[in-house]
Amino acid sequence: MLGMGFVSFLILLVISVVVSAVLHYGLRYYVNPGIWSFVSKVIVGWIGAWLGSPVLGKWWAGLNYEEVYYIPAILGSAALLILAVDLYKMRTGQK
């Protein structure tokens, strides 16, 4: 996954944007409201999506593009985003 192509990068970016939008705007799960909080979620979500397939495994061979498996990428993105927001809230004492 280190030498991924541009299409793989875009797929991970789209997954990250969708998962971040659902958490940020749909569920209002954020530290601060605003666009920059959303942009930071997209970056963290992309890293989670990138780590999804290597960490969680390669599920459903038909639902992939090269080495990007969609379900583990979605779960990895959501997991890292939830972890990042929870850790920040615990650190600052927010509810």
VENLINVEN-V425448 format. One record per backbone hydrogen bond with DSSP energy under -1.0 kcal/mol. NH is the residue of the N-H (numbers start at 1). CO is the residue of the C=O. If there is no record, write none. Layout:
NH:CO / NH:CO
This chain:
9:5 / 10:6 / 11:7 / 12:8 / 13:9 / 14:10 / 15:11 / 16:12 / 17:13 / 18:14 / 19:15 / 20:16 / 21:17 / 22:18 / 23:19 / 24:20 / 25:21 / 26:21 / 27:22 / 29:23 / 38:34 / 39:35 / 40:36 / 41:37 / 42:38 / 43:39 / 44:40 / 45:41 / 46:42 / 47:43 / 48:44 / 49:45 / 50:46 / 51:47 / 55:51 / 56:52 / 57:53 / 63:60 / 65:68 / 68:65 / 70:63 / 73:69 / 74:70 / 75:71 / 76:72 / 77:73 / 78:74 / 79:75 / 80:76 / 81:77 / 82:78 / 83:79 / 84:80 / 85:81 / 86:82 / 87:83 / 88:84 / 89:85 / 90:86 / 91:87 / 92:88 / 93:89 / 94:89
